[in-house]
């Protein structure tokens, strides 16, 4: 056999062996993995702490600081009803381990889909808030307002009970029936600004 013919025959043989050793596709159908379902603690706990949607929960009060609001991430759509449902569900078990809580009653319910007129989101809930004292009511309303106003296009919230307008406490304790904004609750939201070290006192 001529050298060129021998080289061609050897090349064909090597190619055939390599093809035989290659991984063959599985012709049989494969089951898809079951969809993951995360459940945190009791049924009345919040969604998975992930995603980009923010809701506001309560930070435990220090001896020298009142309770404040802290934003946490939620893996829900930006639909107002979904965001509020996530907020109303309260903290998940991991957040509870961190001491986070909520002032919103566990039995609060949306009575209709929130609707936006201009930049005002109208939220209609049942009368679960009637059982709260003044301090808890202020915090619960602040949680709702700060959460809702993180949504695109929402600057204020008109909160209603059973379809009727009510007066609500502002951050300074005053009552109002106008739409509420996040600016009505100054000082109630925990600052994300890191604490700066004090300026050292110059030596004499």
C-alpha positions as a printed NumPy array, in Angstrom:
array([[  0.   ,   0.   ,   0.   ],
       [  1.344,   3.417,  -0.901],
       [  2.229,   5.789,   1.977],
       [ -0.532,   8.272,   1.034],
       [ -3.188,   5.563,   0.882],
       [ -1.94 ,   4.137,   4.228],
       [ -2.199,   7.618,   5.843],
       [ -5.768,   8.101,   4.578],
       [ -6.829,   4.679,   5.866],
       [ -5.317,   5.411,   9.297],
       [ -7.142,   8.776,   9.453],
       [-10.492,   7.126,   8.668],
       [ -9.897,   4.477,  11.357],
       [ -9.047,   7.044,  14.074],
       [-12.119,   9.126,  13.189],
       [-14.362,   6.072,  13.439],
       [-12.954,   5.083,  16.845],
       [-13.4  ,   8.63 ,  18.184],
       [-17.028,   8.707,  17.051],
       [-17.72 ,   5.396,  18.758],
       [-16.337,   6.68 ,  22.084],
       [-18.27 ,   9.969,  22.037],
       [-21.137,  10.538,  24.463],
       [-24.383,   9.652,  22.768],
       [-27.554,  11.713,  23.375],
       [-30.23 ,  10.099,  25.526],
       [-33.217,   9.417,  23.298],
       [-35.548,   8.744,  26.239],
       [-37.513,  11.717,  27.669],
       [-36.302,  13.113,  31.   ],
       [-38.509,  14.477,  33.753],
       [-37.998,  18.143,  34.546],
       [-37.067,  18.872,  38.168],
       [-40.032,  19.732,  40.324],
       [-40.622,  23.44 ,  40.822],
       [-39.094,  24.571,  44.096],
       [-41.475,  25.741,  46.75 ],
       [-39.923,  27.614,  49.646],
       [-41.926,  27.895,  52.829],
       [-40.585,  29.972,  55.695],
       [-41.844,  29.079,  59.161],
       [-45.565,  29.41 ,  59.755],
       [-48.013,  29.854,  56.885],
       [-48.383,  33.571,  57.662],
       [-44.747,  34.397,  56.9  ],
       [-43.374,  36.408,  54.022],
       [-41.822,  35.56 ,  50.707],
       [-38.261,  34.605,  49.919],
       [-35.798,  37.366,  50.734],
       [-34.502,  37.835,  47.215],
       [-35.278,  39.795,  44.088],
       [-35.456,  43.552,  43.606],
       [-38.864,  44.508,  44.998],
       [-38.725,  46.177,  48.412],
       [-41.096,  46.007,  51.352],
       [-40.682,  47.658,  54.737],
       [-40.571,  45.771,  58.035],
       [-39.844,  46.841,  61.609],
       [-36.434,  46.828,  63.233],
       [-36.492,  45.988,  66.958],
       [-36.336,  49.06 ,  69.157],
       [-33.106,  49.822,  71.023],
       [-33.09 ,  51.192,  74.515],
       [-32.44 ,  54.693,  73.181],
       [-34.125,  54.383,  69.757],
       [-37.779,  53.914,  68.777],
       [-38.861,  51.226,  66.325],
       [-37.865,  52.021,  62.766],
       [-38.592,  50.656,  59.32 ],
       [-36.074,  48.693,  57.269],
       [-36.485,  47.722,  53.62 ],
       [-35.98 ,  44.09 ,  52.634],
       [-35.983,  42.461,  49.205],
       [-38.853,  40.381,  47.899],
       [-38.918,  37.994,  44.948],
       [-42.31 ,  39.146,  43.647],
       [-43.502,  41.085,  40.637],
       [-43.896,  44.853,  40.798],
       [-47.677,  44.533,  40.533],
       [-49.043,  46.566,  43.488],
       [-51.33 ,  43.742,  44.656],
       [-48.42 ,  41.258,  44.708],
       [-46.133,  43.677,  46.551],
       [-48.772,  44.481,  49.175],
       [-49.613,  40.793,  49.631],
       [-45.929,  40.148,  50.29 ],
       [-45.83 ,  43.004,  52.796],
       [-49.006,  41.824,  54.545],
       [-47.525,  38.309,  54.886],
       [-44.92 ,  39.734,  57.263],
       [-41.309,  38.661,  57.76 ],
       [-40.095,  35.209,  56.798],
       [-38.402,  32.965,  59.344],
       [-34.892,  34.208,  58.531],
       [-35.976,  37.82 ,  59.012],
       [-37.704,  36.937,  62.273],
       [-34.439,  35.385,  63.449],
       [-32.875,  38.796,  62.77 ],
       [-35.5  ,  40.44 ,  64.964],
       [-37.561,  41.979,  62.141],
       [-41.296,  42.269,  62.72 ],
       [-44.408,  44.012,  61.399],
       [-47.122,  46.21 ,  62.864],
       [-49.597,  45.197,  60.159],
       [-52.277,  42.821,  61.5  ],
       [-52.088,  39.265,  60.182],
       [-55.755,  39.343,  59.135],
       [-55.546,  42.448,  56.934],
       [-56.884,  41.855,  53.419],
       [-57.031,  43.742,  50.156],
       [-60.689,  44.22 ,  49.225],
       [-59.961,  45.165,  45.622],
       [-57.038,  45.519,  43.271],
       [-55.071,  48.698,  44.044],
       [-55.526,  51.3  ,  41.325],
       [-53.451,  54.284,  40.342],
       [-54.887,  57.662,  39.389],
       [-52.088,  59.971,  38.374],
       [-49.353,  59.254,  40.906],
       [-51.708,  58.256,  43.744],
       [-52.229,  54.566,  44.506],
       [-55.569,  53.813,  46.185],
       [-55.465,  50.831,  48.552],
       [-58.707,  49.451,  50.014],
       [-58.43 ,  47.027,  52.945],
       [-60.705,  45.531,  55.571],
       [-61.122,  46.932,  59.09 ],
       [-58.245,  44.942,  60.659],
       [-56.471,  48.219,  61.519],
       [-59.212,  49.164,  63.976],
       [-57.67 ,  46.853,  66.574],
       [-54.317,  48.702,  66.614],
       [-53.283,  51.298,  69.161],
       [-52.059,  54.704,  67.998],
       [-48.346,  53.806,  67.895],
       [-48.859,  50.515,  66.04 ],
       [-51.243,  52.173,  63.593],
       [-48.681,  54.847,  62.764],
       [-46.022,  52.193,  62.088],
       [-48.37 ,  50.   ,  60.041],
       [-49.429,  52.921,  57.84 ],
       [-45.791,  53.964,  57.426],
       [-44.917,  50.423,  56.293],
       [-47.637,  50.498,  53.639],
       [-46.843,  54.   ,  52.406],
       [-43.085,  53.474,  52.212],
       [-43.543,  50.124,  50.453],
       [-46.094,  51.401,  47.929],
       [-44.109,  54.511,  47.028],
       [-41.115,  52.402,  45.968],
       [-43.206,  51.288,  42.969],
       [-42.636,  53.077,  39.676],
       [-45.012,  55.976,  39.162],
       [-46.396,  55.951,  42.729],
       [-45.733,  59.081,  44.791],
       [-48.61 ,  58.912,  47.289],
       [-51.093,  56.479,  48.823],
       [-54.81 ,  56.901,  49.507],
       [-55.596,  54.268,  52.146],
       [-59.242,  53.293,  52.569],
       [-61.16 ,  50.992,  54.907],
       [-64.065,  49.099,  53.343],
       [-64.123,  51.61 ,  50.496],
       [-64.32 ,  54.685,  52.755],
       [-61.693,  57.366,  53.286],
       [-60.31 ,  57.638,  56.812],
       [-57.955,  59.9  ,  58.711],
       [-54.478,  58.479,  59.292],
       [-51.597,  59.413,  61.61 ],
       [-48.568,  61.159,  60.191],
       [-45.078,  60.777,  61.558],
       [-45.586,  63.741,  63.877],
       [-48.802,  62.29 ,  65.282],
       [-51.17 ,  64.617,  63.439],
       [-54.14 ,  63.137,  61.56 ],
       [-54.96 ,  63.7  ,  57.897],
       [-57.318,  62.373,  55.241],
       [-55.157,  63.436,  52.276],
       [-52.979,  61.029,  50.283],
       [-49.852,  60.017,  52.208],
       [-46.24 ,  60.132,  51.03 ],
       [-43.004,  58.709,  52.397],
       [-42.057,  62.263,  53.397],
       [-44.888,  62.215,  55.94 ],
       [-42.851,  59.797,  58.064],
       [-39.43 ,  61.394,  58.522],
       [-37.166,  59.601,  60.929],
       [-39.175,  56.375,  60.904],
       [-37.095,  54.726,  58.178],
       [-33.738,  53.311,  59.182],
       [-30.927,  55.138,  57.446],
       [-28.738,  53.137,  55.079],
       [-25.955,  55.644,  55.635],
       [-23.086,  54.054,  57.574],
       [-22.163,  55.544,  60.902],
       [-19.208,  57.867,  60.61 ],
       [-16.51 ,  57.866,  63.273],
       [-16.511,  60.81 ,  65.6  ],
       [-14.058,  63.617,  65.022],
       [-11.158,  63.104,  67.405],
       [-10.583,  65.818,  69.965],
       [ -7.327,  67.681,  69.292],
       [ -4.696,  67.186,  71.947],
       [ -3.721,  70.203,  73.955]])
